Amino acid sequence: MMKSMTAAMAAMLLMAAVPGSAPAATVGDLAWMAGAWVSDAGDEWNEESWSDPRGGVMIGHSLSGAGDKAQAFEFLMLQPGTD
């Protein structure tokens, strides 16, 4: 869930600029996401890591689970686009 929220928030930030009102957001504006993010809630855990922006993209991956068992993983790439 955390990975989906992070990716959705990043997408909204990249699309937030209204044409003509301000400079368009770039992947570099999301540099604050670089590094490791960890969430523990009881037995459930989520880990997410993001690269520094480079070449106009950021690469991320996440792993979540409960106890000593992984339950889901995801690989993500943020890049400028229209979708």
Rosetta blueprint (number, residue, H / E / L):
1 M L
2 M H
3 K H
4 S H
5 M H
6 T H
7 A H
8 A H
9 M H
10 A H
11 A H
12 M H
13 L H
14 L H
15 M H
16 A L
17 A L
18 V L
19 P L
20 G L
21 S L
22 A L
23 P L
24 A L
25 A L
26 T L
27 V H
28 G H
29 D H
30 L H
31 A H
32 W H
33 M H
34 A L
35 G E
36 A E
37 W E
38 V E
39 S E
40 D E
41 A E
42 G L
43 D L
44 E E
45 W E
46 N E
47 E E
48 E E
49 S E
50 W E
51 S L
52 D L
53 P L
54 R E
55 G L
56 G L
57 V E
58 M E
59 I E
60 G E
61 H E
62 S E
63 L E
64 S E
65 G E
66 A E
67 G L
68 D L
69 K E
70 A E
71 Q E
72 A E
73 F E
74 E E
75 F E
76 L E
77 M E
78 L E
79 Q L
80 P L
81 G L
82 T L
83 D L
